[in-house]
Each structure stands twice: as structure tokens, then as C-alpha cells.
Amino acid sequence: MSKVVYEGWMVRYGRRKIGRSYIHMRYFVLEPRLLAYYKKKPQDNQLPIKTMVIDGNCRVEDRGLKTHHGHMVYVLSVYNKKEKHHRITMAAFNIQEALMWKEKIECVIDQHQESLVPSGQQYVSFEYKPGMDAGRTASSSDHESPFSALEDEDDSRRDLLRRTTIGNGPPEAILDWTKEFDAELSNQSSSNQAFSRKHWRLLQCQNGLRIFEELLEVDYLPRSCSRAMKAVGVVEATCEEIFELVMSMDGTRYEWDCSFHNGRLVEEVDGHTAILYHRLLLDWFPMVVWPRDLCYVRYWRRNDDGSYVVLFRSREHENCGPQPGFVRAHLESGGFNIAPLKPRNGRPRTQVQHLIQIDLKGWGSGYLPAFQQHCLLQMLNSVCGLREWFSQTDDRGQPIRIPVMVNMASSSLALSKGGKPQHKSSLSIDQTNGASRNSVLMDEDSDDDDEFQIPDSEPEPEASKQEQETDAKKTEEEPALDIDLSCFSGNLRHDDNENARNCWRISDGNNFKVRGKSFCEDKRKIPAGKHLMDLVAVDWFKDTKRIDHVVRRKGCAAQVAAEKGLFSMVVNVQVPGSTHYSMVFYFVTKELVPGSLFQRFVDGDDEFRNSRLKLIPLVPKGSWIVRQSVGSTPCLLGKAVDCNYIRGPTYLEIDVDIGSSTVANGVLGLVIGVITSLVVEMAFLVQANTPEELPERLIGAVRVSHIELSSAIVPNLDSESSP
């Protein structure tokens, strides 16, 4: 057997045989180029049951938590982008064990991707290096953290980790409020990320917690909704331990959440999303004020820095209607952000942020402001409950397991159609735990959900004076493009007015920070400055099918540029749905500089392009929680979603298929739902990895404001008209 990177016993579950419902062991072996599993620990010349070649096209899909024969397991699936039907799917009772496998497999994939020669044309020899993944945390998404600079220590890629897939992504209505919290911790000096001072004020300190109130305008929310409030505290426990408690809806929750009465599972949507029913226990004049309950969707993910995000938002469900004797409250947004801190005196420390924005409904909410605030503070005190629970609990060395959620249909709180509770016996994980091992392999032919990927974190220190002077000198050495832009047009209007709607304009490059000249030594970033190309037009299309190869549309900006002897880069962002939308950006320049990083990107192969094309998003205006969900962290597009590159004589078109990633698709679905209230900025660039390639330069950047879906047009594509 060749050199083994990682190996261990797992458990395989086969669905193919009818009536088979037990679990049994399989032995997994990860080698530098191969993942395989065997019926027993392999001996000489023993053939595996199934194998998969590991290369730069492989992805690790995080399917989240699944109920499997009475156990809650953490499911992973390894597949090749070019052969998605061929995959190996595994799961584990222990979150850490599943994440260890994920980390090892990703490191092997990364080594294959990094073994590309600088031109991006072919692979070089590869050998797995022991310890090469030291210090790198396993991940289920990319995420900005106070310690993300550590990811840059070994190579220039570490600050942009792979976008792994996560279930079906955040539901369309659920909003991620945590992104700017992390931006605040990561870099308060950045004008785009000065989160805390701009949007929150300290309301009070209570029980060792800091209580904040939102300062943003909330005109996009129901009038009866209060401003968002959050509690921030430090708990001496690991993120996994806290996550286990936060996810539980069993008897353990009574020991730390004083606002919890009971709760049950309504529907398991996928491994990261569930719909829950939750009864609140509020102590504000209970003889006068009716009790409250909630039906909400819960989404969670694990980030690259080891933190966990749990998001809540109210949702109606046919199996969870209004209950007699209860007022159905509306949870506009909320959840937990559980982030690791540096240990102190050998003990783990975790920062827990709990946010709630809720309308408790009923007459008490409308006429007694003290009722709303009192109940909010009671709910936020759960952070204090977590802290005290762990401070008074010893012997926490057991493997972390998520308790099984009992479905309302079979639980002690099952609801009849008439809304009356029916009492039945409930299940617990201890009653059904018969396995002696930590992990499970599920059948490859199962009909579980598919993929994803999302952007995340890069530290953004201020640039040194020397870096700025170096980059300014490089900018001055480049000739001005001096292109007549009046001859270009798209169907989306260009308007430089700050308050204009349904239009686009060029973004200031200094709004974005990129790697400076000395990034390899000090990880410093600088304002991007001048763009390499001019944005000359934007098209906004719709159709009943996905819109590919838009350059063939007669009279488009790329064809006009070709007639004038200019080179174009066209970015076609494809948003799937019942109606498919495409937003197309046309960037032009006079010529490609031979030997430049951008020229190598244009003329390189798809593997090289996928490893270098970077997007930096910003949401300067719009719904507060949408801004958290989109974030402002750089993303390697080719690792996040499928990108199709079409190289013509005078252009390069990049079709970015958002639908190829279910989580990215979910985030886009969220944005599409409120797109008329948003101002979004996007910058495109080629990632620089070596001192010779630095500093990074923006290809171009665009700002789109308050887009109307109704303004999209159906394009007339002519396959004979491409330049």
C-alpha cells in the first residue's frame, strides 16, 4: 500500500437491500491520490470495496446533521466536480471525527491544486507532507475570524479556503446577521467593517453580559418589531460543547435557558436546516399576559475558524398552526454566533453572541414597551445560563454528540389538526445508541441533497506607506486607457447619482482591499486603487432557461469592443429559479500585457483560472441582516461555484453558475427577494500568490443599485454573431 495520509474504522449503512436497517463497520484509507474503503483493515494485495481518485477537481460536501436509525450523525460526501455521480458519502456520531476526515481530504485536494506550475498549464509531482495541515481548522464554509491570519502562514492560499458545500444553504427567508460581527472582531480599522461603533450601542451590562441595541434604521421591518438586541459573553467551554447545548431541545435546555418551555421538530429540511416549534416561558405577569410560542426555521453552519453560526427566523408551516391559549410571536431574526477565543490558563474560551429581533404580538407588545424589553432581556440571559452551566459542570471529555430531535408527529407534543396537543412517548439518543464506533458510512445511492460553497475570511491590516508608494508607482507607469465609452451600451442604465435606482456605476477601487507588494511577508493589504479594465456596460437578462455565452448576442458591448480593436472580459452571473436571470458585466481594455498575471489568467487553462479568479462583495446599503449574509470577504469563484470559460479571439467570457452551489444559490435567493432595497458592489480580480505577481490589481468593480426584476429583458442570442 502506498503512503497513507489518514485511516480509520467507519461504519457503513447500505440502503440497497430491502429490510436491512443495521449498521456495520468499514475501514477507510486516505492516500495522496486515493480515497478507498475496505470490508476490514487491508492486508497485502487486498482490493477495496470502492475507491475515488483525489485530485484538484474534488470537493467535500458538508451535508450537516442527519437522523440515521435513531442516531444524529454528521454527514460528509466526497465527489469530483467532473463526475458528480461518483461519490463516497460518510458520516460520524462525533463532530470532531467527521471534521478530521474532512480536513485531511481537503488538505490532499489543496496540495493537488497548489502543485500547478505558475502558468497553470499542468500538474507537477506531488507528495503529501506530514503536518502540512497543522494549525488549519476543518471547515464547512469560509468565514472571517480574529485569527484568520494564521491561515496565511504556510502559503498564499490559506486566507481563501475552499468553498465546501453545505446542505441546501440558508433558506431564502433566513438572514445571516453574523458576518459583520466577525468583521468587527477582525478589523475595526476598516471603514467597510467598522461594525460595532456604527450600528450598535451598549445598552447595559447585566449578569456579566454586555447588552447591545441596534442603531440602524429598521424601516424595512414591521412597525411592531423592536430593534434588534444582542448579548455578548465569554463561556469557558469549546465551541463544540456550546453548539451541542444550543442545538438541543431536550431536558438539558431547562438547565441554561430560562425562557424555554418546550420545543419539538416540525420538519427536517436538510442537514443544516430544520423547522422547529418552540414555546416560550416568560415571567412578565403570566396571570394577565398570554404565553407565546414560535414556529421558525433554524439554519446552522460551521466556519473555517472553528466557530458555529445558528440562525433563526419565523416561518409558517402547515403542520404547526396557531395553538389554543398561545399568541404566535414573530421572530424577525436571531440566533447564536459561537466563536473561539485564545485559551486562558489552559482552559478553552468561547465568545457567544445571541441576537434576537422579535415581535411578541398581542396587546402587551403594542401598549406596554416594558413587556417587550423585559422579555427580550430574559431570552438574552441564556448566554449567562450557558456560562454558568459550564462553570458548574465537570468531566466534559465525552465525545460531542447532537441529541436527536423528536418529530412533532411522534413526540409528547404532537399536534392534531385541531391544534390540541396529544401526549405520546418520546425518544432520546441514549435509548437508541447501540453503536460502539464513532462514524457511519451512508449509501452512495441515497437521495440526499447536493452541493454548495460560500465566501469568507481575510485579515485586512492597514497598508504601509512603502506599499502604497510602490503600488502608486506601478499605477502611474501604466498608460491611461483613454477609451471612448460613449459607443457602449447595455439595457441596464448607467447613473452616477448616489440615490439613483435600477442602475449601475463604477465602484471606487479604494473601497476594496487587496494584497500588497509585501503580502507574502507581512500579510498586509492595501486599497486596490485604479482598475485594470474599464466597465463599459451592464446587461440585465431573464429567460425560461439558463443564459449561456451572452457574447454571441448581436450588438453587445463585447462585439462593439472587438470592432474597435479592444479586448473584453465578460462576467455573466447566472441566477437560477423559475425565471433565470443573468447580470452581465462588460470590461474592456486596449490590449493584454504579455507575461502579466492577467494575460496568464486569460490564456491559461480552466484549472488555473478556477484557482485564481476572485470576487470581493460589498453591500453598502440594504437590509442589515442581508449585509451579514453576503458579507465582504473575498471568494475564489472557481472553488465556490462552477465557472464556464469561453475564450474568443478578442474576449474571455466567464459564465458563473450560482445554481451549481446550493448554499450560494440560497444566499442569492435571499438577495433576489429584497433586491430592490439593496445596493451591491462587486470587484473582480486575479489572485496573486507570489512576490512577482504582487500587488494584486482589480480587473474592475461595479456598483448596482436597487435593481428591479421587472426591468430584465429576454435576450435575442445569435450563435453566429460572436466576435
Sequence and secondary structure as in RCSB ss.txt:
>XXXX:A:sequence
MSKVVYEGWMVRYGRRKIGRSYIHMRYFVLEPRLLAYYKKKPQDNQLPIKTMVIDGNCRVEDRGLKTHHGHMVYV
LSVYNKKEKHHRITMAAFNIQEALMWKEKIECVIDQHQESLVPSGQQYVSFEYKPGMDAGRTASSSDHESPFSAL
EDEDDSRRDLLRRTTIGNGPPEAILDWTKEFDAELSNQSSSNQAFSRKHWRLLQCQNGLRIFEELLEVDYLPRSC
SRAMKAVGVVEATCEEIFELVMSMDGTRYEWDCSFHNGRLVEEVDGHTAILYHRLLLDWFPMVVWPRDLCYVRYW
RRNDDGSYVVLFRSREHENCGPQPGFVRAHLESGGFNIAPLKPRNGRPRTQVQHLIQIDLKGWGSGYLPAFQQHC
LLQMLNSVCGLREWFSQTDDRGQPIRIPVMVNMASSSLALSKGGKPQHKSSLSIDQTNGASRNSVLMDEDSDDDD
EFQIPDSEPEPEASKQEQETDAKKTEEEPALDIDLSCFSGNLRHDDNENARNCWRISDGNNFKVRGKSFCEDKRK
IPAGKHLMDLVAVDWFKDTKRIDHVVRRKGCAAQVAAEKGLFSMVVNVQVPGSTHYSMVFYFVTKELVPGSLFQR
FVDGDDEFRNSRLKLIPLVPKGSWIVRQSVGSTPCLLGKAVDCNYIRGPTYLEIDVDIGSSTVANGVLGLVIGVI
TSLVVEMAFLVQANTPEELPERLIGAVRVSHIELSSAIVPNLDSESSP
>XXXX:A:secstr
    SEEEEEEE   SSTT    EEEEEEEETTEEEEESSS  TT   SEEEE  TTEEEEEEEEEEETTEEEEE
EEEEETTEEEEEEEEEESSHHHHHHHHHHHHHHHHHHHHTB TTSSSB      TTTTTT    SS    TTGGG
GGSS TTTTS    EETT S TT     HHHHHHHH TTSTT  HHHHHEEEEEEETTEEEEEE S  TTS TT 
   EEEEEEESS HHHHHHHHH  SGGGGGT TTEEEEEEEEEEETTEEEEEEEE   SSTTTS  EEEEEEEEE
EE TTS EEEEEEE   TTS   TT EE EEEEEEEEEEEEEEETTEEEEEEEEEEEEE  HHHHHH HHHHHHH
HHHHHTHHHHHHHHHHT     S        BTTTSTTEE TTS EE      HHHH    SSEEE  TT     
              HHHHHHHHHHHHHS      GGG   SSEE   TT  SEEEE  GGGSEEE TTHHHH  E
EE  S SSEEEEEEEEEESS    GGGBTT HHHHHHHTT EEEEEEEEE SSSEEEEEEEEEES   TTSHHHH
HHHS HHHHHTTEEEEEEEEES HHHHHHH S  EEHHHHSEEEEEEETTEEEEEEEGGGSHHHHHHHHHHHHTG
GG EEEEEEEE   STTT S  EEEEEEEES  GGG B   B TT   
